[in-house]
Amino acid sequence: MFAKINSSYLYGISGVGVEVECDVSSYGLPSFSIVGLGDSAIKESKDRVKSALKNLDYNYFTHPVTINLAPADMKKDGSHFDLPIAISILKAVGIIENNTDDCLIIGELSLDGKLRSVSGVLSMVEYATSCNIKRIILPEGNMQEASLIPEAEVYGFNELSDVIGFFRGDIKKEPYINNEESSELSNVFYDADFKDVRGQFQARRAAEISASGMHNFIMIGSPGSGKTMIARRMPSILPPMTLQESLESTKIHSVAGLIKDSGSLIKKRPFISPHHTSSNIAIIGGGSKASPGNVSLASGGILFLDEMLEFSRSVLEVLRQPMEDRFVTIARAGRTVTYPAKFMLIGAMNPCPCGYLGDNRKQCTCTQNMIERYRAKLSGPMLDRIDLISRVEAVEYKDLMDIKEGEASDIIRQRVMQAHEIQAHRFKNENILYNSEMNESMVRKYCLLDDDAQKTMEIVMNKYNISARSYSKILKTSRTIADMALSNNITKSHILEAFQMKLPDSAI
């Protein structure tokens, strides 16, 4: 007796098809084996499935039972194969006779037959609909997440017995309809607002430019000067996520197991702020399951490194490749996966170990050697990948009391959205969204300089010995400043402002 059920597993953030094949033999000693390169969670499925079926009075384990997860040459992991294995056994012995070829089945079983939510559902459902498999059978806790794919007919259950009744025709059930509208992406509210930031006009200007072109941005200042305050308000001036960005971010968080109990579409741009003791694997991703790291969880939003120079140099150096390529490839035994890493890096750092170099309020106690060793953690190649650098000066108490409330995030966001719309029109045929994503050919195409701006750029290049990458960064930032000024051309003033915010290496 043979049966086959459609299921799926995750490869990075993509779903891959798996056929759960079951053979229940009429001859031989009792046995229950699972083959097909499954991990420990899959091997343990035998006990969960066996107990769940026995507790429902379905005991067919007096015969040899063999489960194969095809294709058998790809390593698979996860507990979501419990439900398809159980259904394949029941189909093989004739308890379920209805056609299941148009169904994708995923879910974890408890020993008493209850269904538990699993991770990565969105990617697996997306795969199924691309293969014209419309009916999705899964735990009720994953219904909302699965229904984010509009083509899917989602059926959620709490008990294995209900799934059996559904396939046998004893239980009638309508597909779950998700009432969550994609238009709600624009109705996102933030508690933190830029109006709380008093003074800091240079840093506020740099933050607006950074948001307008999604440029990497570092703030340098003494403790308590407002660096973290500005960084945590950056999401409030970014435009709402596009539906494509929201779905991609939701898939990454689903694969990481961060939304399996809520299932809602991620509407706010991610703001990921790892601790400075984080390891390379935590930042980039990896582990035995090659899970996504902070650079991927921040995709579509912001990766904020507070006390940036307190991170180990190796952690800062591993950021170089994803900052350039906007994706990260993780290689582990038997598996190589690629995750998106389309983040905007924001860093906050002190100018020296004690933090008070150049501060008018307190004397710096660091030696020149200490300062040089401290700053050496931020290498030249890493600094090359930063678009904007801004000094954040501490505001005196009397000025803090006198300065009026800052400009609100809503007003700044309108200007940022205007710049984003210009870029969306410019890059409609380029498969990118923002100025910071331009490659070299796009820079040559869209960052044309007039004669005056060209002469200015030549003087800057020769005087400060700027690298080719920094030259490209200055042009991209200039293009963003021009967009903010609603200018088709990049002028001398745009070049000068971009260079002033980039700064030569010696200024750091």
N, C-alpha and C positions, 0 to 999 in steps of 0.2 A: 504494500500500500504506500503510495507516494503522493506528496503534495508540495506545492510551491507558493510562497508568499513574497510579495514585494516589500522591501524595507530599504534602509539607507544608512550610511555612516558619513562622518565628516572628514574631509581632506582640506585642512586649512579652514576657510570659511565657506567652502563649497560642499554641497551634498553630492554623494556618489552612490549609485545604485547597488543594492545587494539583494540577491535572491536567496531567501531562506528556504532551503530544500529539506524535506523530511521524509525519511523512509522508516516505516514500522513493519518489521519482518514478522512473518507467522511462525518462523522456526528459529531455534537457537535459545541460548540462555539469556535471562534478563540482563540488559545493559542500556546505558544512556550515554551517548558520546556526542560531542560537538567538535567538528573539524572546520578548517577554513581560516587558520591564522587568527584566532581570537585571543584577546588579552585575558587577564585574570578575572575582570568583571564579567566577561562573556563565559568563561569556564565555570564561574560560580552560578551562571544562569540555570544550570542543571538543577541545582538544589532549590532555587526559587520557583522555577517552573514546575518541578515535580511536586513540591509542597502545595503550591497554589491549585494545581489540578486535582490532587488527591483530596484537598479540603473542599472541593466542589464535587466530590464523588466521581471524578473522571480518572480512573486508575488504569492506564494502559502500559504500565512499565513492567509488566510480566513478560513483555516481548522485547527483543532488541530494537532500540530506537536510535537512529542516527540522524543528526542534524548537520547540514553542510551550508556554510556561508560563502556563496559564490559571488565574485571570483575568489578562488582560494589562494591566489598568489599575492593578495593585498592584505596587509596587517590591519585588523579592525579592533576598535575598542568601544566601550560604553555599555551601560546597562539597558539601553533602549531596545535591545533585541529580545528581551524577555517575552513581550506580548506577541510579536510575530512567531517566535518559536512555539509558544503555547498554541496559537491558532493553527500553525502548520501541523502540529500533532493531531489536533482535533479534526482537522480537515482530512488528514491521512487515514484516520480510523473511521471516517464517515459521519461523525457528529455534525460537522458543518458541510453542507453539500452545495450551497449557493456559490456562484462565481465570485472570486476575490481578485481577479486579474486587474481590475481597475482601481484597486485600493493600495495605498501605502499605509503600513501598520508600524507604529513605533510606540514604545512605552515600557516602563519598568514595573515589575510585579512585586508585591509584598507576599509574605508566606500565606496570608489568608485570602489572596486573590484581589486585593485592592490595587489600583493603578497609581503610580507615582510619577510626578512630572520629571522631565529629562531636559538636558541642555541641547542647544543647536537645532531646535525644531524649525526655525525659520529657513535656514539653509536647506534642510532636507525637504521641506515642503516646496520650496522654490525649484529644487531639482525635479521633484515628482511632477509638478505642473508642466515643466519644460518637456517631459516625456509623455505628456497627455494622460498622466495618472491623476485623476481629479479628486477621488474620494480619499480622505485622510482620516484614519482611525488612530486616536491617541488619547492620553489622559486628559481629563477635563481641565486640569490646571494649565495645560498647554494650548487650549482652544484659542484664546485671544491672540496669542503670538502667531499661531498657524494661520489664522484668518486674516493676517496682514497681507497675505498673498491673495488678491481678489479672485483669481481663477479657481481657487481650491474650494471644495465642498468638505467642510470640517465637521467631524462627528467626535465629540468628547464624551468619555465615560469615566466613571469612578470605580467600577467593578469589572473583573474579567467575566463574571456571569452575565453582565449587561451586554458586553461585546458579543458573547456567544448567542444570546437571545436576539441581538440585532441581525447577526448573520443568518440565524435560523428563521428569521421572519416573525419571531414572537414579540419583538419590541419594535415599535415604529418611532422613528426619530427624524427630525428635520435638521438640515445643516445649520451650524451656528453662523449667525450674521453679526459681523463686527460693526458697531455703530460709530466707531472712532473715525472721524473724518480727517483726511490729510490736510484739509484747510486749517485745522487746528494747530498746525505747525507754526503759524504766524502769531498765535495767541499764547505766547510764552512770556512769563513774568519772572523777573529776578529781584531778589531781596536787596542785593547790593547795587548801588547807583553811583555814577560818577559825580553827582552833585555833592557827595560827601567829601570829595577830594578838594581841598582848599589850596589855592596857589598851584605850584608845580606845573607851570604853563608849558615848559619845555617837554617834560615827561608826558603831559596830556597830549601835546601835539604829536610826539613820537608814537604814543599808543594809538591815536586815531589813524596815522599813516599805516602803522602795522596792521590794524584791523581792516583798512581799506584795500590792502593788497595781500593780506594774509602773510605778512613778512615776519621772519624770526626777529626777536626783540630782546635786548638785555638792558636792565637798569642797574646802575652802580650808585651806591649811596651809603651813608652811615646808618647804623641801626635806628629804627623808628622814624625814618625819613618819609615813609609812605610807599615803598616799593611793592610790598605784598598787597597793600590796600589797592593800589592801581591794578595789579595783576588780577586780583580776584574780581574786579569790576569789568575786565575785558570782555567776558561773554555777554554782558549786558549791552555792548555796543556793536556786537556782531549781528549780521542779518539772520533771519530764521533759516534753519537748515532746509535745503531742497529735499524733496521726497527721496531722491536717489541717495543723498548723503545720509538721510535718516535711516533708510533701510540698511545701508551698508554698516552704519554704526550699530544698529540693532542686531545685525547678524554677528558682528564681532563680540558684542557683549553676551549674546546668546551662547555662542561657542565657548566663551569663558565661564558660563554658568551663572551669570549675574542677573538674568531676568527671567529665569524659568518659572518663577512663581507669580510674576506680575504679567508678563507677556505684552506690555504696552510698547508702542512705537516710541523710540527715543526722540524727543522733540527738542530738548535743550542741547546745545553744542557741549560735548564732553569737556570737563575741566579736570585734568588728572594732575595731582600734585604729590609725587612720591617722596618719601622721606630720604634724607641724604645718605642713609645707611643702606639703601636698596642695592641689590646685587645686579650684575649684568643681565642675568636671566630674568629678574623681575622687570627690568626696564625694557629689554628687547624681546623677551619671550623664550620659551623652551621648556625644560623639564622633560620627564619621561613621555608626556603626551604632546610635546611641542605646542604648548598653550600660548595664546597671544599675550604679549607683555604690555607695559604701559604705553609704548609708542603706538601700538595698534588700538588700544582702548581709547587713546586720545584722538584717533583719526576723525577728521571732520571738526575738530575743536582745538583745545589748547593743552600742551604739556608744559606745566609750570615747574621749574626747578628753583625752589626757594633755597637760599644759601648755596648758590650754584657751585662755588669753589670748595664747599665742604664735601661734595660728591667725590668719590675716588676718580683719579684721572682715567682709569680704564673704563668706567661707566660713561664719562663724557666722550671718550674717544669712540665707543661703539655707537654713539648717536650720529656719527658723521655720515655713515652710509645711508640710513633711512632718511636723514635730513635732505640728502642729495637726490635719492632715487624715489622717495615717497612710498616705498614698500620695504619689507624686511623678509628675508628668507632664512628659515631656521632648519638646520640639518640635524637630525638625530638618527639613531640606529634604525634602519628600515623605513625611514620617513623623512621627506624634505617638503616643507610646506611654506607657502608665501602668504603673508598677511599685509593688508594695506597699512600705511603709516603716514597718512596725509595730515599731519599735525602742524600747528604753529607753535614753535618753541618760544617760551618766554622765560627768561632767567632773571634772578635777582641776586646780586652779590655785593659784598662789602669791598671797599677799595684796598683793604689790608687786613691782616689777622685780627687786630683789635677793633677795626671798623671805623676808626675816626681820622683817617688820613684826609686832610683838607677840610675837616669840620671846624667851624668857628666856635663851637660850644665846648669842645673837649680836645685836649692835646693827644696826638698819636704817640703811642709808646713803642712802636715797632721799629726795628732796624731795617736798613735798606736790604740787607740779605734776607731777612724774614719776608719782606714785601715781595721780593723777586721770586722766592721759593713758592710763596702763596699764589702769585699770579701765574706761575709756570704750569699750574694744573690746566689752564685754558690755553691749549696749544694754538699755534698759528693756523694750521688747517681747520681747526674747529672755529676759530674766530673768523676765518674767511667765510664761513657759512652763515654768519650772522649779518642780517641786513641793517639793523638799526641798533645803536647804542646810545643810551641817554643817561646823563647825570641826574640824580635826584637829590637835591639839596634839602637839608632839614629846614623846616619853617620855624622861625622864632615864635615864642609864645605870644608876644604882643601882636605879631602879624597874624598868627593863627586866629586870634580873637577878632581882628579887624577885617580880615579878608571875607568877602561875601561868599555865599554858597556857590559851588562850582556849577558849570553847565551840566544839565541833566543828561542821562544816558539816552533817553528817547530822542533828544535833539541831535546828539552826536550820531546815533544810529541812522537817522534819516540821511545824513551826509554820507555815511559809510555805505548805505544801501545804494545811493545814487552812483557812487564809484563802482560798486559791484555790478550794477546794471550796465554800465559802460563796458566793463570787462566781459560780461556775459555776451554782449553784442559783438565785441571784437573777436572773441574766441569761440563763436558758435560753431565753427567748422574745424576747431583745433583739438577737441577732446580734453580741454583744460578749462578751468573756471577763473583763475586768478593770475595776476601779473607775476607773482612769486613762482608760479609753476612753469614759466616760459623756458624752453630750451634755447640753445644758442642761435639756432636758425630763426626762431620766433623773435628773439631779442633784436637781431639784425633787421627783421621785417617791421616790427612795431615800435622800436625805440630809435627812430631817426632823429638826428640832431641838426639844428640849423648851424650856420657857420660860427656864430658867436658861442653857442653851447659847445660845439666841437672844439674850438680853441680853448675854452675853459677846461674841458675834459682833458685835453692834451697837457695843459699846464699842471693840473692836479696829478695826472699819471706820472709825469716826469719828476715832479717835486717830491712826491711821497713814495715813489717806487711801488705802486699798487699792483697786486697780482691780477692775473686775467680773471680769476673768479670774483674778486672784489670789484673789478671793473664792471663785470656783468651784474653784480648785485646793485651797484650804484645806478646803473641804467634802469634796472627793474623798479627800484625805489623811485627814481625820477619819473618813470612812466606813471606810477601810482600818484605821485604828487601832482603831476599834470592832469590826471583824471579828476582828482579832487578839486582842481581849479577849473575844470571843464575846458581844458585846453587840448587841442588836437596835437599840438607840437610840444616837444620838450625844449624848454628855454634855459638860458643861463641860470636863472634864479632857481629852477627846479634842480639842476645839477648841483649847485652850491649847497642847497638845503639837504639833498640826499647825501652828499659827501660829508657835510658837517655832522650828520647823524650816523654815518658809517664809521668815520674816524680811522686814522692809521693805527697800526698795532701799538705803536709807542705810547698812544694816549691811554691805553688800558693799564 
